[in-house]
Amino acid sequence: MSLTTWIPRSGFGLGLFFANLFRDATDLVIPRPPDPSCQVPDWYSSAWLAREKARLESNHPFAEAVLMNLPKTLLGELGVYHHESVLTEEVMAYLQPETPSRWHKQQGGTFLDVTVGGGGHSLALLQRGAERVVGLDRDPTALEVAQARLAAAGIPQERIQLWHLNFADFDLQRHGFRDEQGQGIPFDGIVADLGVSSPQLDCPERGFSFRAEGPLDMRMDPTADQETAADWVNRRPVEDLIDIFVRYGEERFARRIAHHIERSRPLFTTTQLAHVIWQAVPPAARRGRIHPATRVFQALRIAVNRELEALETLLAQAPNWLKPGGRLAVISFHSLEDRLVKWAFRRDPRWQVLTPKPLCPSELEQQRNPRARSAKLRVAARSS
Ligand SMILES: C[S@@+](CC[C@H](N)C(=O)[O-])C[C@H]1O[C@@H](n2cnc3c(N)ncnc32)[C@H](O)[C@@H]1O
């Protein structure tokens, strides 16, 4: 591939981003697939990645510039995967992995990371004295990355156990954390860092972002036999769409957008959907600080992954997974999640609240990692 064809391809996401910035003047032109059997494009196929990797490894003079334009998950596949963990110091201060376990009195406690992602919080727990971490994630790719990262950091295999699992389905006894009498062996602390990781968000093939063209998927677990965003958009009655846009997106123009989607069916790609939403909202709403598709995409993601149901289950079950005095730290990224955490901690007598107000990332962390801006941390201890 010549350099001229190479750069436009890798800069496609960036081009679309700038097109969005100048959307008042441009109104995006999105090609519609001619019929339902039309395939979504696959610029980011494994073959393409392998080719680009080979080029980069042969010290291409423009490698750095190209890497800067690539989504972060692809950087991962090229060997530089990165998810910046949020509020790590604050989580460590509350979970105190260096404190000897109250239960077995061995050095360091045993912790459950229910959203292991790139393994950042797990690694911090292990490096600061935790004896063992059990990590869960519903995304098998995240688990592979976490495993590689922990191994590269020199963590012995016996100190980490990873499960491909929705945390809502975790069960102490069923997953082998029981003593000889069959009693559950609970954890010293639990961390939940909710939502999606940067690599999930940045990979067009996962369909989470309206900024780059990809299939309307949005499943955190791509191996799961469950409805995708395309199923929701193309098959669900318009009333269901209005309902989730209102409940999970707090979207003012839910009705207009849902009807516009219904008239535009079938929709195949993220940018097609973004374009339909763009057309559906009044012109004044297109000039806001956030893209008009932001809330609808959030709503679809929450609905596809049943995120709030999973969080409710976690909050109800976590006291059973903790030793008396054991702590649960939850990082949430939007008000719907934070509200659930706040009320569960306040209403359930099994919790003792340790953060009357949520902790937010410092100015420095926000500058370093703009995606941390909306993060909120709440911590509670299991009452004795
Ligand atoms: C923000 S990332 C976690 C990043 C991680 N704490 C780190 O430091 O690298 C959220 C991760 O949680 C996973 N996840 C979200 N909901 C989940 C659920 N119900 N069960 C298991 N994993 C979930 C996502 O797949 C994603 O990998």
The ligand as an SDF file (V2000), in Angstrom:
LIG
                    3D

 27 29  0  0  0  0  0  0  0  0999 V2000
  -13.5330    1.0580   32.8130 C   0  0  0  0  0  0  0  0  0  0  0  0
  -13.0720   -0.5520   32.3640 S   0  0  0  0  0  0  0  0  0  0  0  0
  -12.1280   -1.1310   33.7190 C   0  0  0  0  0  0  0  0  0  0  0  0
  -10.6910   -0.7070   33.6600 C   0  0  0  0  0  0  0  0  0  0  0  0
   -9.8180   -1.3230   34.7450 C   0  0  0  0  0  0  0  0  0  0  0  0
  -10.2830   -0.9750   36.0660 N   0  0  0  0  0  0  0  0  0  0  0  0
   -8.3670   -0.9050   34.5620 C   0  0  0  0  0  0  0  0  0  0  0  0
   -7.8100   -0.2610   35.4690 O   0  0  0  0  0  0  0  0  0  0  0  0
   -7.7800   -1.2330   33.5260 O   0  0  0  0  0  0  0  0  0  0  0  0
  -14.5660   -1.4190   32.5770 C   0  0  0  0  0  0  0  0  0  0  0  0
  -14.4540   -2.8980   32.2400 C   0  0  0  0  0  0  0  0  0  0  0  0
  -15.5580   -3.5190   32.8890 O   0  0  0  0  0  0  0  0  0  0  0  0
  -16.1030   -4.4940   32.0570 C   0  0  0  0  0  0  0  0  0  0  0  0
  -17.4880   -4.6630   32.4990 N   0  0  0  0  0  0  0  0  0  0  0  0
  -18.4970   -3.7600   32.4550 C   0  0  0  0  0  0  0  0  0  0  0  0
  -19.6290   -4.2850   32.9590 N   0  0  0  0  0  0  0  0  0  0  0  0
  -19.3230   -5.5450   33.3710 C   0  0  0  0  0  0  0  0  0  0  0  0
  -20.0610   -6.5960   33.9840 C   0  0  0  0  0  0  0  0  0  0  0  0
  -21.3660   -6.4650   34.2720 N   0  0  0  0  0  0  0  0  0  0  0  0
  -19.4190   -7.7500   34.2830 N   0  0  0  0  0  0  0  0  0  0  0  0
  -18.1010   -7.9020   33.9940 C   0  0  0  0  0  0  0  0  0  0  0  0
  -17.3540   -6.9530   33.3920 N   0  0  0  0  0  0  0  0  0  0  0  0
  -17.9500   -5.7880   33.0830 C   0  0  0  0  0  0  0  0  0  0  0  0
  -15.9390   -3.9430   30.6580 C   0  0  0  0  0  0  0  0  0  0  0  0
  -15.9250   -4.9810   29.7120 O   0  0  0  0  0  0  0  0  0  0  0  0
  -14.5930   -3.2240   30.7720 C   0  0  0  0  0  0  0  0  0  0  0  0
  -13.5360   -4.0610   30.3730 O   0  0  0  0  0  0  0  0  0  0  0  0
  1  2  1  0
  2  3  1  0
  2 10  1  0
  3  4  1  0
  4  5  1  0
  5  6  1  0
  5  7  1  0
  7  8  2  0
  7  9  1  0
 10 11  1  0
 11 12  1  0
 11 26  1  0
 12 13  1  0
 13 14  1  0
 13 24  1  0
 14 15  1  0
 14 23  1  0
 15 16  2  0
 16 17  1  0
 17 18  1  0
 17 23  2  0
 18 19  1  0
 18 20  2  0
 20 21  1  0
 21 22  2  0
 22 23  1  0
 24 25  1  0
 24 26  1  0
 26 27  1  0
M  CHG  2   2   1   9  -1
M  END
$$$$
